[in-house]
């Protein structure tokens, strides 16, 4: 039991250290954090699934008539850190606006085949999807003065 706890702590420290190398390059220092610990099990997620998810998000943004106002990227060896960076000074001017965009993402994904097949369209959120895809964290930033980290627990 103690060995398992030490291993989990080491993994958490390694994950945090790995993401710290992105601070100052992709986003400013983390100014707030939260833990998302609701777990909806779905086997089969891996790096390829996460990369495909990001590719689909990016293609949807680029096919829209307007230019994207934020970008998605995944970092880490297994692409388990999702980073969302604002591309203008208004879209994520506050954490509340960023959370509103994440809520809008929830609305968009509820009509997806995955949510329909799993009957999650009325109960799951964008954060649930990220947790199901086995992302370790979500970084949301205005790209200027604040960065918010959401850590996903899979226990």
Backbone as CSV, one residue per row, in Angstrom:
resi,resn,N_x,N_y,N_z,CA_x,CA_y,CA_z,C_x,C_y,C_z
1,UNK,0.823,-1.190,0.000,0.000,0.000,0.000,0.867,1.253,0.000
2,UNK,1.869,1.300,0.905,2.757,2.453,0.983,3.533,2.598,-0.314
3,UNK,3.986,1.479,-0.868,4.721,1.517,-2.136,3.842,2.082,-3.242
4,UNK,2.564,1.709,-3.287,1.641,2.225,-4.312,1.446,3.723,-4.154
5,UNK,1.319,4.185,-2.900,1.168,5.623,-2.667,2.417,6.384,-3.062
6,UNK,3.586,5.829,-2.763,4.840,6.485,-3.146,4.951,6.548,-4.668
7,UNK,4.573,5.467,-5.351,4.611,5.436,-6.812,3.663,6.469,-7.400
8,UNK,2.455,6.578,-6.841,1.490,7.573,-7.320,2.014,8.975,-7.102
9,UNK,2.635,9.221,-5.958,3.206,10.544,-5.694,4.329,10.848,-6.665
10,UNK,5.156,9.854,-6.961,6.243,10.044,-7.910,5.699,10.344,-9.300
11,UNK,4.673,9.624,-9.714,4.062,9.889,-11.017,3.495,11.298,-11.079
12,UNK,2.827,11.729,-10.017,2.283,13.082,-9.978,3.381,14.116,-10.057
13,UNK,4.472,13.909,-9.341,5.591,14.848,-9.373,6.232,14.869,-10.750
14,UNK,6.367,13.706,-11.376,6.949,13.636,-12.707,6.068,14.358,-13.709
15,UNK,4.760,14.148,-13.620,3.828,14.814,-14.523,3.880,16.324,-14.343
16,UNK,3.897,16.781,-13.094,3.963,18.219,-12.823,5.269,18.799,-13.331
17,UNK,6.380,18.085,-13.114,7.681,18.576,-13.577,7.720,18.644,-15.095
18,UNK,7.134,17.648,-15.750,7.124,17.645,-17.213,6.339,18.832,-17.746
19,UNK,5.198,19.145,-17.127,4.403,20.261,-17.623,5.027,21.602,-17.263
20,UNK,5.838,21.640,-16.197,6.490,22.893,-15.819,7.439,23.378,-16.908
21,UNK,7.958,22.479,-17.712,8.882,22.917,-18.762,8.158,23.704,-19.856
22,UNK,6.840,23.646,-19.885,6.063,24.405,-20.865,5.778,25.825,-20.397
23,UNK,5.899,26.056,-19.067,5.669,27.393,-18.512,6.717,28.348,-19.078
24,UNK,6.250,29.491,-19.530,7.148,30.484,-20.100,7.381,30.303,-21.585
25,UNK,6.977,29.174,-22.115,7.097,28.938,-23.553,5.722,28.920,-24.208
26,UNK,4.843,28.053,-23.711,3.488,27.969,-24.251,2.489,28.819,-23.478
27,UNK,2.764,29.048,-22.196,1.821,29.792,-21.364,2.538,30.367,-20.147
28,UNK,1.920,31.403,-19.537,2.485,31.959,-18.300,2.345,30.967,-17.141
29,UNK,2.991,31.279,-16.037,2.916,30.424,-14.849,1.463,30.189,-14.442
30,UNK,1.205,28.995,-13.921,-0.137,28.632,-13.472,-0.536,29.528,-12.301
31,UNK,-1.708,30.144,-12.434,-2.201,31.052,-11.396,-3.353,30.455,-10.595
32,UNK,-3.992,29.398,-11.109,-5.071,28.738,-10.368,-5.191,27.294,-10.842
33,UNK,-5.710,26.450,-9.982,-5.880,25.028,-10.317,-7.208,24.518,-9.769
34,UNK,-7.638,23.434,-10.361,-8.794,22.696,-9.836,-8.595,21.233,-10.165
35,UNK,-9.283,20.377,-9.452,-9.219,18.941,-9.688,-10.590,18.483,-10.152
36,UNK,-10.620,17.779,-11.277,-11.858,17.188,-11.780,-11.773,15.707,-11.479
37,UNK,-12.633,15.225,-10.586,-12.497,13.847,-10.142,-13.698,12.950,-10.415
38,UNK,-14.641,13.418,-11.212,-15.730,12.520,-11.610,-15.166,11.580,-12.673
39,UNK,-15.419,10.296,-12.527,-14.829,9.319,-13.437,-15.924,8.568,-14.180
40,UNK,-15.873,8.666,-15.498,-16.720,7.851,-16.369,-15.767,6.950,-17.137
41,UNK,-15.877,5.667,-16.913,-14.941,4.710,-17.517,-15.242,4.493,-18.999
42,UNK,-14.190,4.494,-19.781,-14.281,4.136,-21.194,-12.929,3.604,-21.608
43,UNK,-12.820,2.315,-21.834,-11.529,1.734,-22.198,-11.116,2.111,-23.618
44,UNK,-9.829,2.024,-23.858,-9.343,2.176,-25.224,-8.730,3.509,-25.581
45,UNK,-8.609,4.431,-24.659,-7.971,5.700,-24.998,-6.460,5.539,-24.965
46,UNK,-5.812,6.219,-25.886,-4.353,6.215,-25.939,-3.900,7.465,-26.682
47,UNK,-2.616,7.593,-26.906,-2.059,8.779,-27.558,-2.697,9.012,-28.924
48,UNK,-2.857,7.967,-29.717,-3.440,8.113,-31.057,-4.866,8.660,-30.994
49,UNK,-5.646,8.182,-30.034,-7.026,8.660,-29.874,-7.020,10.142,-29.506
50,UNK,-6.115,10.529,-28.586,-6.032,11.941,-28.184,-5.599,12.823,-29.350
51,UNK,-4.626,12.384,-30.124,-4.165,13.170,-31.278,-5.274,13.283,-32.323
52,UNK,-6.011,12.201,-32.555,-7.127,12.249,-33.499,-8.197,13.235,-33.025
53,UNK,-8.475,13.233,-31.733,-9.429,14.170,-31.153,-8.991,15.608,-31.428
54,UNK,-7.730,15.916,-31.169,-7.228,17.270,-31.415,-7.247,17.628,-32.896
55,UNK,-6.955,16.676,-33.736,-7.001,16.913,-35.179,-8.418,17.266,-35.608
56,UNK,-9.401,16.550,-35.082,-10.794,16.851,-35.415,-11.209,18.222,-34.903
57,UNK,-10.793,18.581,-33.690,-11.105,19.917,-33.163,-10.499,21.003,-34.044
58,UNK,-9.247,20.824,-34.411,-8.550,21.819,-35.233,-9.173,21.925,-36.616
59,UNK,-9.507,20.796,-37.228,-10.161,20.831,-38.542,-11.499,21.555,-38.477
60,UNK,-12.256,21.339,-37.415,-13.538,22.035,-37.257,-13.314,23.540,-37.139
61,UNK,-12.301,23.940,-36.383,-11.997,25.367,-36.250,-11.594,25.965,-37.595
62,UNK,-10.722,25.274,-38.314,-10.204,25.818,-39.569,-11.236,25.816,-40.698
63,UNK,-12.247,24.962,-40.585,-13.277,24.938,-41.617,-14.361,25.989,-41.377
64,UNK,-14.357,26.576,-40.194,-15.328,27.637,-39.887,-14.967,28.895,-40.668
65,UNK,-15.954,29.739,-40.968,-15.683,30.935,-41.767,-14.786,31.965,-41.068
66,UNK,-14.808,31.996,-39.744,-13.970,32.958,-39.030,-12.669,32.294,-38.584
67,UNK,-11.664,33.104,-38.326,-10.377,32.594,-37.848,-10.522,32.092,-36.422
68,UNK,-9.767,31.048,-36.056,-9.825,30.551,-34.681,-9.406,31.628,-33.694
69,UNK,-10.063,31.628,-32.539,-9.731,32.597,-31.487,-8.910,31.952,-30.380
70,UNK,-8.742,30.629,-30.440,-7.903,29.902,-29.496,-7.441,28.638,-30.191
71,UNK,-6.339,28.090,-29.705,-5.804,26.864,-30.296,-5.739,25.767,-29.246
72,UNK,-5.768,24.537,-29.734,-5.591,23.353,-28.911,-4.266,22.709,-29.286
73,UNK,-3.525,22.255,-28.299,-2.347,21.436,-28.577,-2.185,20.454,-27.431
74,UNK,-1.508,19.365,-27.705,-1.247,18.357,-26.677,0.251,18.232,-26.505
75,UNK,0.670,18.138,-25.275,2.088,18.022,-24.958,2.303,16.821,-24.064
76,UNK,3.558,16.452,-23.931,3.936,15.289,-23.141,4.183,14.105,-24.052
77,UNK,4.958,13.185,-23.592,5.315,12.004,-24.382,4.088,11.268,-24.896
78,UNK,3.080,11.145,-24.056,1.856,10.442,-24.438,0.738,11.408,-24.806
79,UNK,1.078,12.684,-24.997,0.089,13.722,-25.342,-1.047,13.768,-24.330
80,UNK,-0.706,13.811,-23.052,-1.722,13.793,-22.005,-1.974,15.156,-21.376
81,UNK,-1.282,16.188,-21.837,-1.546,17.538,-21.352,-2.163,18.331,-22.495
82,UNK,-3.421,18.702,-22.342,-4.113,19.502,-23.349,-3.939,20.970,-22.990
83,UNK,-3.494,21.762,-23.959,-3.273,23.188,-23.744,-4.207,23.958,-24.671
84,UNK,-4.929,24.925,-24.101,-5.813,25.793,-24.873,-5.332,27.228,-24.646
85,UNK,-4.880,27.875,-25.721,-4.319,29.219,-25.624,-5.159,30.182,-26.454
86,UNK,-5.537,31.294,-25.836,-6.280,32.341,-26.542,-5.373,32.998,-27.572
87,UNK,-5.937,33.348,-28.710,-5.181,34.019,-29.764,-5.496,35.503,-29.859
88,UNK,-6.431,35.969,-29.035,-6.706,37.403,-28.986,-6.922,37.811,-27.533
89,UNK,-7.026,39.095,-27.299,-7.099,39.601,-25.923,-8.508,39.583,-25.333
90,UNK,-9.498,39.148,-26.076,-10.872,39.187,-25.581,-11.428,37.821,-25.217
91,UNK,-11.125,36.782,-25.989,-11.789,35.490,-25.834,-11.632,34.914,-24.418
92,UNK,-10.443,34.951,-23.864,-10.200,34.441,-22.514,-9.754,35.583,-21.605
93,UNK,-10.355,36.723,-21.754,-9.940,37.883,-20.949,-9.996,37.582,-19.458
94,UNK,-10.950,36.714,-19.063,-11.061,36.281,-17.668,-11.236,34.765,-17.648
95,UNK,-10.993,34.172,-16.490,-11.214,32.744,-16.319,-12.676,32.394,-16.559
96,UNK,-13.559,33.318,-16.272,-14.990,33.067,-16.448,-15.339,32.931,-17.924
97,UNK,-14.721,33.743,-18.760,-14.940,33.617,-20.208,-14.361,32.309,-20.723
98,UNK,-13.220,31.929,-20.195,-12.622,30.657,-20.608,-13.524,29.488,-20.212
99,UNK,-14.077,29.544,-19.017,-14.990,28.486,-18.583,-16.251,28.475,-19.449
100,UNK,-16.683,29.634,-19.895,-17.851,29.697,-20.782,-17.549,29.000,-22.105
101,UNK,-16.334,29.184,-22.613,-15.943,28.493,-23.852,-15.915,26.989,-23.622
102,UNK,-15.422,26.547,-22.461,-15.417,25.115,-22.154,-16.854,24.590,-22.051
103,UNK,-17.752,25.393,-21.494,-19.162,25.000,-21.427,-19.751,24.892,-22.834
104,UNK,-19.354,25.793,-23.718,-19.817,25.714,-25.105,-19.286,24.448,-25.770
105,UNK,-18.058,24.066,-25.431,-17.508,22.816,-25.961,-18.374,21.643,-25.508
106,UNK,-18.886,21.699,-24.288,-19.785,20.657,-23.795,-21.009,20.567,-24.698
107,UNK,-21.596,21.698,-25.022,-22.770,21.700,-25.906,-22.441,21.079,-27.253
108,UNK,-21.275,21.395,-27.771,-20.874,20.868,-29.079,-20.680,19.359,-29.068
109,UNK,-20.085,18.825,-28.012,-19.784,17.394,-28.017,-20.964,16.520,-27.629
110,UNK,-21.981,17.108,-27.039,-23.127,16.288,-26.628,-23.846,15.647,-27.809
111,UNK,-23.683,16.207,-28.992,-24.307,15.603,-30.175,-23.368,14.632,-30.888
112,UNK,-22.195,14.404,-30.326,-21.224,13.503,-30.961,-21.699,12.061,-30.874
113,UNK,-21.274,11.234,-31.823,-21.657,9.813,-31.785,-21.247,9.129,-30.479
114,UNK,-20.073,9.449,-29.957,-19.622,8.827,-28.712,-20.610,9.101,-27.583
115,UNK,-20.985,10.350,-27.393,-21.900,10.694,-26.312,-23.283,10.092,-26.559
116,UNK,-23.710,10.046,-27.802,-25.017,9.456,-28.117,-24.994,7.947,-27.853
117,UNK,-23.955,7.257,-28.329,-23.866,5.804,-28.161,-23.767,5.406,-26.690
118,UNK,-23.025,6.178,-25.919,-22.830,5.870,-24.505,-23.933,6.467,-23.622
119,UNK,-24.904,7.154,-24.249,-26.007,7.814,-23.553,-25.500,8.784,-22.479
120,UNK,-24.509,9.588,-22.883,-23.903,10.563,-21.984,-24.330,11.994,-22.292
121,UNK,-25.141,12.168,-23.312,-25.452,13.511,-23.805,-26.118,14.423,-22.775
122,UNK,-26.737,13.862,-21.757,-27.390,14.715,-20.756,-26.639,14.779,-19.431
123,UNK,-25.580,13.993,-19.287,-24.883,13.958,-18.002,-23.412,14.340,-18.080
124,UNK,-22.774,14.148,-19.209,-21.327,14.361,-19.303,-20.997,15.749,-19.844
125,UNK,-19.790,16.197,-19.539,-19.309,17.505,-19.962,-18.039,17.348,-20.792
126,UNK,-17.544,18.478,-21.288,-16.273,18.485,-22.009,-15.159,17.951,-21.108
127,UNK,-15.181,18.305,-19.837,-14.178,17.792,-18.905,-14.284,16.273,-18.771
128,UNK,-15.521,15.743,-18.750,-15.696,14.289,-18.709,-15.050,13.648,-19.934
129,UNK,-15.246,14.265,-21.096,-14.654,13.720,-22.315,-13.132,13.700,-22.201
130,UNK,-12.552,14.779,-21.734,-11.096,14.825,-21.591,-10.611,13.776,-20.602
131,UNK,-11.364,13.589,-19.535,-11.009,12.573,-18.550,-11.133,11.180,-19.175
132,UNK,-12.173,10.947,-19.971,-12.355,9.659,-20.645,-11.246,9.395,-21.651
133,UNK,-10.747,10.449,-22.285,-9.643,10.315,-23.245,-8.294,10.175,-22.540
134,UNK,-8.330,10.173,-21.217,-7.160,9.976,-20.366,-6.133,11.092,-20.476
135,UNK,-6.626,12.325,-20.605,-5.737,13.462,-20.441,-5.435,13.571,-18.950
136,UNK,-4.220,13.941,-18.615,-3.857,14.162,-17.219,-4.254,15.557,-16.774
137,UNK,-4.163,16.517,-17.697,-4.471,17.891,-17.327,-4.925,18.695,-18.531
138,UNK,-5.616,19.771,-18.224,-6.034,20.770,-19.198,-5.460,22.095,-18.719
139,UNK,-4.759,22.758,-19.591,-4.225,24.087,-19.311,-5.033,25.063,-20.154
140,UNK,-5.640,26.062,-19.517,-6.381,27.110,-20.226,-5.684,28.423,-19.890
141,UNK,-5.357,29.210,-20.919,-4.636,30.448,-20.662,-5.039,31.557,-21.627
142,UNK,-4.949,32.775,-21.128,-5.155,33.921,-22.009,-3.886,34.200,-22.812
143,UNK,-2.818,33.464,-22.509,-1.560,33.632,-23.226,-0.827,34.906,-22.844
144,UNK,-1.289,35.542,-21.781,-0.694,36.820,-21.396,-0.424,36.912,-19.895
145,UNK,-1.478,36.763,-19.077,-1.297,37.032,-17.658,-1.769,35.925,-16.716
146,UNK,-2.586,35.005,-17.165,-3.066,33.959,-16.270,-3.119,32.611,-16.982
147,UNK,-2.995,31.574,-16.181,-3.093,30.195,-16.652,-3.833,29.393,-15.596
148,UNK,-4.806,28.625,-16.032,-5.591,27.780,-15.138,-5.334,26.325,-15.508
149,UNK,-5.034,25.499,-14.503,-4.797,24.069,-14.734,-5.941,23.263,-14.132
150,UNK,-6.488,22.343,-14.926,-7.474,21.380,-14.453,-6.779,20.028,-14.457
151,UNK,-6.714,19.389,-13.311,-6.108,18.074,-13.208,-7.215,17.032,-13.195
152,UNK,-7.030,15.977,-13.998,-8.032,14.922,-14.101,-7.585,13.725,-13.287
153,UNK,-8.460,13.265,-12.399,-8.196,12.085,-11.591,-8.912,10.904,-12.226
154,UNK,-8.247,9.763,-12.243,-8.846,8.568,-12.805,-8.955,7.455,-11.775
155,UNK,-8.853,7.796,-10.521,-8.880,6.778,-9.439,-10.228,6.164,-9.284
